[in-house]
Amino acid sequence: MLGWALTFLVVALIAGALGFGGIAGASAGIAQILFVIFLILFVVAMLARAVRGKPPL
């Protein structure tokens, strides 16, 4: 998921540099959403690991 967020961020940066504002904005928005989802899933995974008795990484 983090890889997809970084991919959309790169697309947004390239589109912004080339002057495609609409595509850049949409790609940046998608990248933000994917990054937030990644963070939420990461925290849930760490909490689940701690509940099972294994130490967090």
mmCIF file of the N, C-alpha and C atoms, coordinates in Angstrom:
data_MODEL
# 
_entry.id   MODEL 
# 
loop_
_atom_site.group_PDB 
_atom_site.id 
_atom_site.type_symbol 
_atom_site.label_atom_id 
_atom_site.label_alt_id 
_atom_site.label_comp_id 
_atom_site.label_asym_id 
_atom_site.label_entity_id 
_atom_site.label_seq_id 
_atom_site.pdbx_PDB_ins_code 
_atom_site.Cartn_x 
_atom_site.Cartn_y 
_atom_site.Cartn_z 
_atom_site.occupancy 
_atom_site.B_iso_or_equiv 
_atom_site.pdbx_formal_charge 
_atom_site.auth_seq_id 
_atom_site.auth_comp_id 
_atom_site.auth_asym_id 
_atom_site.auth_atom_id 
_atom_site.pdbx_PDB_model_num 
ATOM 1   N N  . MET A 1 1  ? 0.827  -1.187  0.000   1.00 0.00 ? 1  MET A N  1 
ATOM 2   C CA . MET A 1 1  ? 0.000  0.000   0.000   1.00 0.00 ? 1  MET A CA 1 
ATOM 3   C C  . MET A 1 1  ? 0.875  1.255   0.000   1.00 0.00 ? 1  MET A C  1 
ATOM 4   N N  . LEU A 1 2  ? 1.960  1.193   0.745   1.00 0.00 ? 2  LEU A N  1 
ATOM 5   C CA . LEU A 1 2  ? 2.859  2.341   0.767   1.00 0.00 ? 2  LEU A CA 1 
ATOM 6   C C  . LEU A 1 2  ? 3.487  2.562   -0.610  1.00 0.00 ? 2  LEU A C  1 
ATOM 7   N N  . GLY A 1 3  ? 3.746  1.478   -1.309  1.00 0.00 ? 3  GLY A N  1 
ATOM 8   C CA . GLY A 1 3  ? 4.287  1.591   -2.664  1.00 0.00 ? 3  GLY A CA 1 
ATOM 9   C C  . GLY A 1 3  ? 3.343  2.302   -3.609  1.00 0.00 ? 3  GLY A C  1 
ATOM 10  N N  . TRP A 1 4  ? 2.044  1.995   -3.495  1.00 0.00 ? 4  TRP A N  1 
ATOM 11  C CA . TRP A 1 4  ? 1.055  2.681   -4.333  1.00 0.00 ? 4  TRP A CA 1 
ATOM 12  C C  . TRP A 1 4  ? 0.984  4.161   -3.994  1.00 0.00 ? 4  TRP A C  1 
ATOM 13  N N  . ALA A 1 5  ? 1.053  4.491   -2.711  1.00 0.00 ? 5  ALA A N  1 
ATOM 14  C CA . ALA A 1 5  ? 1.020  5.900   -2.294  1.00 0.00 ? 5  ALA A CA 1 
ATOM 15  C C  . ALA A 1 5  ? 2.210  6.651   -2.875  1.00 0.00 ? 5  ALA A C  1 
ATOM 16  N N  . LEU A 1 6  ? 3.383  6.037   -2.819  1.00 0.00 ? 6  LEU A N  1 
ATOM 17  C CA . LEU A 1 6  ? 4.572  6.678   -3.387  1.00 0.00 ? 6  LEU A CA 1 
ATOM 18  C C  . LEU A 1 6  ? 4.468  6.808   -4.904  1.00 0.00 ? 6  LEU A C  1 
ATOM 19  N N  . THR A 1 7  ? 3.866  5.816   -5.559  1.00 0.00 ? 7  THR A N  1 
ATOM 20  C CA . THR A 1 7  ? 3.673  5.879   -7.008  1.00 0.00 ? 7  THR A CA 1 
ATOM 21  C C  . THR A 1 7  ? 2.776  7.052   -7.380  1.00 0.00 ? 7  THR A C  1 
ATOM 22  N N  . PHE A 1 8  ? 1.663  7.200   -6.678  1.00 0.00 ? 8  PHE A N  1 
ATOM 23  C CA . PHE A 1 8  ? 0.769  8.319   -6.978  1.00 0.00 ? 8  PHE A CA 1 
ATOM 24  C C  . PHE A 1 8  ? 1.418  9.656   -6.637  1.00 0.00 ? 8  PHE A C  1 
ATOM 25  N N  . LEU A 1 9  ? 2.273  9.691   -5.620  1.00 0.00 ? 9  LEU A N  1 
ATOM 26  C CA . LEU A 1 9  ? 2.984  10.922  -5.297  1.00 0.00 ? 9  LEU A CA 1 
ATOM 27  C C  . LEU A 1 9  ? 3.931  11.307  -6.423  1.00 0.00 ? 9  LEU A C  1 
ATOM 28  N N  . VAL A 1 10 ? 4.634  10.339  -6.970  1.00 0.00 ? 10 VAL A N  1 
ATOM 29  C CA . VAL A 1 10 ? 5.546  10.613  -8.086  1.00 0.00 ? 10 VAL A CA 1 
ATOM 30  C C  . VAL A 1 10 ? 4.761  11.083  -9.312  1.00 0.00 ? 10 VAL A C  1 
ATOM 31  N N  . VAL A 1 11 ? 3.631  10.426  -9.588  1.00 0.00 ? 11 VAL A N  1 
ATOM 32  C CA . VAL A 1 11 ? 2.782  10.853  -10.710 1.00 0.00 ? 11 VAL A CA 1 
ATOM 33  C C  . VAL A 1 11 ? 2.315  12.284  -10.509 1.00 0.00 ? 11 VAL A C  1 
ATOM 34  N N  . ALA A 1 12 ? 1.930  12.620  -9.273  1.00 0.00 ? 12 ALA A N  1 
ATOM 35  C CA . ALA A 1 12 ? 1.477  13.984  -8.978  1.00 0.00 ? 12 ALA A CA 1 
ATOM 36  C C  . ALA A 1 12 ? 2.597  14.993  -9.187  1.00 0.00 ? 12 ALA A C  1 
ATOM 37  N N  . LEU A 1 13 ? 3.804  14.657  -8.748  1.00 0.00 ? 13 LEU A N  1 
ATOM 38  C CA . LEU A 1 13 ? 4.923  15.582  -8.918  1.00 0.00 ? 13 LEU A CA 1 
ATOM 39  C C  . LEU A 1 13 ? 5.273  15.790  -10.391 1.00 0.00 ? 13 LEU A C  1 
ATOM 40  N N  . ILE A 1 14 ? 5.274  14.715  -11.152 1.00 0.00 ? 14 ILE A N  1 
ATOM 41  C CA . ILE A 1 14 ? 5.579  14.826  -12.579 1.00 0.00 ? 14 ILE A CA 1 
ATOM 42  C C  . ILE A 1 14 ? 4.487  15.611  -13.301 1.00 0.00 ? 14 ILE A C  1 
ATOM 43  N N  . ALA A 1 15 ? 3.226  15.300  -12.991 1.00 0.00 ? 15 ALA A N  1 
ATOM 44  C CA . ALA A 1 15 ? 2.119  16.018  -13.638 1.00 0.00 ? 15 ALA A CA 1 
ATOM 45  C C  . ALA A 1 15 ? 2.135  17.493  -13.266 1.00 0.00 ? 15 ALA A C  1 
ATOM 46  N N  . GLY A 1 16 ? 2.452  17.790  -12.013 1.00 0.00 ? 16 GLY A N  1 
ATOM 47  C CA . GLY A 1 16 ? 2.531  19.188  -11.595 1.00 0.00 ? 16 GLY A CA 1 
ATOM 48  C C  . GLY A 1 16 ? 3.654  19.929  -12.296 1.00 0.00 ? 16 GLY A C  1 
ATOM 49  N N  . ALA A 1 17 ? 4.788  19.258  -12.475 1.00 0.00 ? 17 ALA A N  1 
ATOM 50  C CA . ALA A 1 17 ? 5.920  19.886  -13.156 1.00 0.00 ? 17 ALA A CA 1 
ATOM 51  C C  . ALA A 1 17 ? 5.614  20.145  -14.628 1.00 0.00 ? 17 ALA A C  1 
ATOM 52  N N  . LEU A 1 18 ? 4.781  19.280  -15.228 1.00 0.00 ? 18 LEU A N  1 
ATOM 53  C CA . LEU A 1 18 ? 4.439  19.445  -16.639 1.00 0.00 ? 18 LEU A CA 1 
ATOM 54  C C  . LEU A 1 18 ? 3.230  20.351  -16.853 1.00 0.00 ? 18 LEU A C  1 
ATOM 55  N N  . GLY A 1 19 ? 2.607  20.792  -15.763 1.00 0.00 ? 19 GLY A N  1 
ATOM 56  C CA . GLY A 1 19 ? 1.504  21.737  -15.883 1.00 0.00 ? 19 GLY A CA 1 
ATOM 57  C C  . GLY A 1 19 ? 0.119  21.121  -15.931 1.00 0.00 ? 19 GLY A C  1 
ATOM 58  N N  . PHE A 1 20 ? -0.012 19.860  -15.627 1.00 0.00 ? 20 PHE A N  1 
ATOM 59  C CA . PHE A 1 20 ? -1.318 19.197  -15.593 1.00 0.00 ? 20 PHE A CA 1 
ATOM 60  C C  . PHE A 1 20 ? -1.875 19.289  -14.178 1.00 0.00 ? 20 PHE A C  1 
ATOM 61  N N  . GLY A 1 21 ? -2.491 20.415  -13.852 1.00 0.00 ? 21 GLY A N  1 
ATOM 62  C CA . GLY A 1 21 ? -2.943 20.669  -12.488 1.00 0.00 ? 21 GLY A CA 1 
ATOM 63  C C  . GLY A 1 21 ? -4.018 19.725  -11.999 1.00 0.00 ? 21 GLY A C  1 
ATOM 64  N N  . GLY A 1 22 ? -4.970 19.380  -12.865 1.00 0.00 ? 22 GLY A N  1 
ATOM 65  C CA . GLY A 1 22 ? -6.059 18.499  -12.451 1.00 0.00 ? 22 GLY A CA 1 
ATOM 66  C C  . GLY A 1 22 ? -5.576 17.101  -12.115 1.00 0.00 ? 22 GLY A C  1 
ATOM 67  N N  . ILE A 1 23 ? -4.721 16.571  -12.963 1.00 0.00 ? 23 ILE A N  1 
ATOM 68  C CA . ILE A 1 23 ? -4.173 15.233  -12.730 1.00 0.00 ? 23 ILE A CA 1 
ATOM 69  C C  . ILE A 1 23 ? -3.277 15.246  -11.503 1.00 0.00 ? 23 ILE A C  1 
ATOM 70  N N  . ALA A 1 24 ? -2.507 16.306  -11.337 1.00 0.00 ? 24 ALA A N  1 
ATOM 71  C CA . ALA A 1 24 ? -1.607 16.406  -10.186 1.00 0.00 ? 24 ALA A CA 1 
ATOM 72  C C  . ALA A 1 24 ? -2.399 16.459  -8.895  1.00 0.00 ? 24 ALA A C  1 
ATOM 73  N N  . GLY A 1 25 ? -3.475 17.217  -8.878  1.00 0.00 ? 25 GLY A N  1 
ATOM 74  C CA . GLY A 1 25 ? -4.307 17.313  -7.678  1.00 0.00 ? 25 GLY A CA 1 
ATOM 75  C C  . GLY A 1 25 ? -4.981 16.000  -7.326  1.00 0.00 ? 25 GLY A C  1 
ATOM 76  N N  . ALA A 1 26 ? -5.489 15.328  -8.352  1.00 0.00 ? 26 ALA A N  1 
ATOM 77  C CA . ALA A 1 26 ? -6.149 14.044  -8.123  1.00 0.00 ? 26 ALA A CA 1 
ATOM 78  C C  . ALA A 1 26 ? -5.155 13.000  -7.630  1.00 0.00 ? 26 ALA A C  1 
ATOM 79  N N  . SER A 1 27 ? -3.986 12.959  -8.229  1.00 0.00 ? 27 SER A N  1 
ATOM 80  C CA . SER A 1 27 ? -2.972 11.991  -7.814  1.00 0.00 ? 27 SER A CA 1 
ATOM 81  C C  . SER A 1 27 ? -2.483 12.275  -6.400  1.00 0.00 ? 27 SER A C  1 
ATOM 82  N N  . ALA A 1 28 ? -2.322 13.529  -6.064  1.00 0.00 ? 28 ALA A N  1 
ATOM 83  C CA . ALA A 1 28 ? -1.888 13.880  -4.716  1.00 0.00 ? 28 ALA A CA 1 
ATOM 84  C C  . ALA A 1 28 ? -2.956 13.497  -3.696  1.00 0.00 ? 28 ALA A C  1 
ATOM 85  N N  . GLY A 1 29 ? -4.217 13.691  -4.036  1.00 0.00 ? 29 GLY A N  1 
ATOM 86  C CA . GLY A 1 29 ? -5.304 13.297  -3.138  1.00 0.00 ? 29 GLY A CA 1 
ATOM 87  C C  . GLY A 1 29 ? -5.354 11.801  -2.915  1.00 0.00 ? 29 GLY A C  1 
ATOM 88  N N  . ILE A 1 30 ? -5.173 11.036  -3.990  1.00 0.00 ? 30 ILE A N  1 
ATOM 89  C CA . ILE A 1 30 ? -5.163 9.579   -3.876  1.00 0.00 ? 30 ILE A CA 1 
ATOM 90  C C  . ILE A 1 30 ? -3.975 9.132   -3.033  1.00 0.00 ? 30 ILE A C  1 
ATOM 91  N N  . ALA A 1 31 ? -2.819 9.753   -3.233  1.00 0.00 ? 31 ALA A N  1 
ATOM 92  C CA . ALA A 1 31 ? -1.629 9.399   -2.461  1.00 0.00 ? 31 ALA A CA 1 
ATOM 93  C C  . ALA A 1 31 ? -1.850 9.661   -0.975  1.00 0.00 ? 31 ALA A C  1 
ATOM 94  N N  . GLN A 1 32 ? -2.495 10.760  -0.633  1.00 0.00 ? 32 GLN A N  1 
ATOM 95  C CA . GLN A 1 32 ? -2.771 11.078  0.766   1.00 0.00 ? 32 GLN A CA 1 
ATOM 96  C C  . GLN A 1 32 ? -3.709 10.053  1.381   1.00 0.00 ? 32 GLN A C  1 
ATOM 97  N N  . ILE A 1 33 ? -4.746 9.704   0.667   1.00 0.00 ? 33 ILE A N  1 
ATOM 98  C CA . ILE A 1 33 ? -5.716 8.725   1.180   1.00 0.00 ? 33 ILE A CA 1 
ATOM 99  C C  . ILE A 1 33 ? -5.037 7.375   1.403   1.00 0.00 ? 33 ILE A C  1 
ATOM 100 N N  . LEU A 1 34 ? -4.255 6.918   0.426   1.00 0.00 ? 34 LEU A N  1 
ATOM 101 C CA . LEU A 1 34 ? -3.567 5.638   0.561   1.00 0.00 ? 34 LEU A CA 1 
ATOM 102 C C  . LEU A 1 34 ? -2.569 5.658   1.711   1.00 0.00 ? 34 LEU A C  1 
ATOM 103 N N  . PHE A 1 35 ? -1.892 6.776   1.926   1.00 0.00 ? 35 PHE A N  1 
ATOM 104 C CA . PHE A 1 35 ? -0.934 6.865   3.024   1.00 0.00 ? 35 PHE A CA 1 
ATOM 105 C C  . PHE A 1 35 ? -1.635 6.794   4.374   1.00 0.00 ? 35 PHE A C  1 
ATOM 106 N N  . VAL A 1 36 ? -2.772 7.452   4.502   1.00 0.00 ? 36 VAL A N  1 
ATOM 107 C CA . VAL A 1 36 ? -3.532 7.400   5.757   1.00 0.00 ? 36 VAL A CA 1 
ATOM 108 C C  . VAL A 1 36 ? -4.025 5.981   6.009   1.00 0.00 ? 36 VAL A C  1 
ATOM 109 N N  . ILE A 1 37 ? -4.530 5.314   4.980   1.00 0.00 ? 37 ILE A N  1 
ATOM 110 C CA . ILE A 1 37 ? -4.977 3.922   5.130   1.00 0.00 ? 37 ILE A CA 1 
ATOM 111 C C  . ILE A 1 37 ? -3.810 3.039   5.547   1.00 0.00 ? 37 ILE A C  1 
ATOM 112 N N  . PHE A 1 38 ? -2.634 3.253   4.945   1.00 0.00 ? 38 PHE A N  1 
ATOM 113 C CA . PHE A 1 38 ? -1.450 2.492   5.325   1.00 0.00 ? 38 PHE A CA 1 
ATOM 114 C C  . PHE A 1 38 ? -1.121 2.698   6.797   1.00 0.00 ? 38 PHE A C  1 
ATOM 115 N N  . LEU A 1 39 ? -1.145 3.945   7.260   1.00 0.00 ? 39 LEU A N  1 
ATOM 116 C CA . LEU A 1 39 ? -0.830 4.219   8.662   1.00 0.00 ? 39 LEU A CA 1 
ATOM 117 C C  . LEU A 1 39 ? -1.821 3.546   9.604   1.00 0.00 ? 39 LEU A C  1 
ATOM 118 N N  . ILE A 1 40 ? -3.106 3.597   9.270   1.00 0.00 ? 40 ILE A N  1 
ATOM 119 C CA . ILE A 1 40 ? -4.126 2.971   10.109  1.00 0.00 ? 40 ILE A CA 1 
ATOM 120 C C  . ILE A 1 40 ? -3.918 1.460   10.167  1.00 0.00 ? 40 ILE A C  1 
ATOM 121 N N  . LEU A 1 41 ? -3.688 0.828   9.024   1.00 0.00 ? 41 LEU A N  1 
ATOM 122 C CA . LEU A 1 41 ? -3.459 -0.613  9.005   1.00 0.00 ? 41 LEU A CA 1 
ATOM 123 C C  . LEU A 1 41 ? -2.179 -0.998  9.744   1.00 0.00 ? 41 LEU A C  1 
ATOM 124 N N  . PHE A 1 42 ? -1.162 -0.165  9.665   1.00 0.00 ? 42 PHE A N  1 
ATOM 125 C CA . PHE A 1 42 ? 0.086  -0.434  10.371  1.00 0.00 ? 42 PHE A CA 1 
ATOM 126 C C  . PHE A 1 42 ? -0.125 -0.410  11.879  1.00 0.00 ? 42 PHE A C  1 
ATOM 127 N N  . VAL A 1 43 ? -0.850 0.596   12.362  1.00 0.00 ? 43 VAL A N  1 
ATOM 128 C CA . VAL A 1 43 ? -1.123 0.692   13.802  1.00 0.00 ? 43 VAL A CA 1 
ATOM 129 C C  . VAL A 1 43 ? -1.971 -0.482  14.266  1.00 0.00 ? 43 VAL A C  1 
ATOM 130 N N  . VAL A 1 44 ? -2.982 -0.855  13.494  1.00 0.00 ? 44 VAL A N  1 
ATOM 131 C CA . VAL A 1 44 ? -3.826 -2.001  13.852  1.00 0.00 ? 44 VAL A CA 1 
ATOM 132 C C  . VAL A 1 44 ? -2.989 -3.276  13.903  1.00 0.00 ? 44 VAL A C  1 
ATOM 133 N N  . ALA A 1 45 ? -2.091 -3.464  12.958  1.00 0.00 ? 45 ALA A N  1 
ATOM 134 C CA . ALA A 1 45 ? -1.243 -4.651  12.947  1.00 0.00 ? 45 ALA A CA 1 
ATOM 135 C C  . ALA A 1 45 ? -0.315 -4.681  14.161  1.00 0.00 ? 45 ALA A C  1 
ATOM 136 N N  . MET A 1 46 ? 0.239  -3.540  14.526  1.00 0.00 ? 46 MET A N  1 
ATOM 137 C CA . MET A 1 46 ? 1.112  -3.492  15.696  1.00 0.00 ? 46 MET A CA 1 
ATOM 138 C C  . MET A 1 46 ? 0.326  -3.761  16.982  1.00 0.00 ? 46 MET A C  1 
ATOM 139 N N  . LEU A 1 47 ? -0.886 -3.236  17.091  1.00 0.00 ? 47 LEU A N  1 
ATOM 140 C CA . LEU A 1 47 ? -1.723 -3.502  18.268  1.00 0.00 ? 47 LEU A CA 1 
ATOM 141 C C  . LEU A 1 47 ? -2.110 -4.974  18.338  1.00 0.00 ? 47 LEU A C  1 
ATOM 142 N N  . ALA A 1 48 ? -2.450 -5.564  17.204  1.00 0.00 ? 48 ALA A N  1 
ATOM 143 C CA . ALA A 1 48 ? -2.813 -6.979  17.186  1.00 0.00 ? 48 ALA A CA 1 
ATOM 144 C C  . ALA A 1 48 ? -1.621 -7.836  17.593  1.00 0.00 ? 48 ALA A C  1 
ATOM 145 N N  . ARG A 1 49 ? -0.435 -7.460  17.152  1.00 0.00 ? 49 ARG A N  1 
ATOM 146 C CA . ARG A 1 49 ? 0.770  -8.208  17.517  1.00 0.00 ? 49 ARG A CA 1 
ATOM 147 C C  . ARG A 1 49 ? 1.042  -8.085  19.018  1.00 0.00 ? 49 ARG A C  1 
ATOM 148 N N  . ALA A 1 50 ? 0.836  -6.903  19.585  1.00 0.00 ? 50 ALA A N  1 
ATOM 149 C CA . ALA A 1 50 ? 1.067  -6.696  21.009  1.00 0.00 ? 50 ALA A CA 1 
ATOM 150 C C  . ALA A 1 50 ? 0.037  -7.464  21.851  1.00 0.00 ? 50 ALA A C  1 
ATOM 151 N N  . VAL A 1 51 ? -1.204 -7.540  21.381  1.00 0.00 ? 51 VAL A N  1 
ATOM 152 C CA . VAL A 1 51 ? -2.244 -8.257  22.111  1.00 0.00 ? 51 VAL A CA 1 
ATOM 153 C C  . VAL A 1 51 ? -1.931 -9.751  22.152  1.00 0.00 ? 51 VAL A C  1 
ATOM 154 N N  . ARG A 1 52 ? -1.351 -10.273 21.090  1.00 0.00 ? 52 ARG A N  1 
ATOM 155 C CA . ARG A 1 52 ? -1.010 -11.705 21.038  1.00 0.00 ? 52 ARG A CA 1 
ATOM 156 C C  . ARG A 1 52 ? 0.206  -12.048 21.891  1.00 0.00 ? 52 ARG A C  1 
ATOM 157 N N  . GLY A 1 53 ? 0.871  -11.044 22.454  1.00 0.00 ? 53 GLY A N  1 
ATOM 158 C CA . GLY A 1 53 ? 1.988  -11.306 23.341  1.00 0.00 ? 53 GLY A CA 1 
ATOM 159 C C  . GLY A 1 53 ? 3.352  -11.181 22.714  1.00 0.00 ? 53 GLY A C  1 
ATOM 160 N N  . LYS A 1 54 ? 3.413  -10.853 21.444  1.00 0.00 ? 54 LYS A N  1 
ATOM 161 C CA . LYS A 1 54 ? 4.698  -10.678 20.797  1.00 0.00 ? 54 LYS A CA 1 
ATOM 162 C C  . LYS A 1 54 ? 5.102  -9.201  20.922  1.00 0.00 ? 54 LYS A C  1 
ATOM 163 N N  . PRO A 1 55 ? 6.376  -8.948  21.150  1.00 0.00 ? 55 PRO A N  1 
ATOM 164 C CA . PRO A 1 55 ? 6.788  -7.542  21.282  1.00 0.00 ? 55 PRO A CA 1 
ATOM 165 C C  . PRO A 1 55 ? 6.711  -6.816  19.933  1.00 0.00 ? 55 PRO A C  1 
ATOM 166 N N  . PRO A 1 56 ? 6.378  -5.546  19.964  1.00 0.00 ? 56 PRO A N  1 
ATOM 167 C CA . PRO A 1 56 ? 6.336  -4.783  18.706  1.00 0.00 ? 56 PRO A CA 1 
ATOM 168 C C  . PRO A 1 56 ? 7.735  -4.712  18.087  1.00 0.00 ? 56 PRO A C  1 
ATOM 169 N N  . LEU A 1 57 ? 7.768  -4.538  16.792  1.00 0.00 ? 57 LEU A N  1 
ATOM 170 C CA . LEU A 1 57 ? 9.047  -4.457  16.096  1.00 0.00 ? 57 LEU A CA 1 
ATOM 171 C C  . LEU A 1 57 ? 9.689  -3.193  16.530  1.00 0.00 ? 57 LEU A C  1 
# 
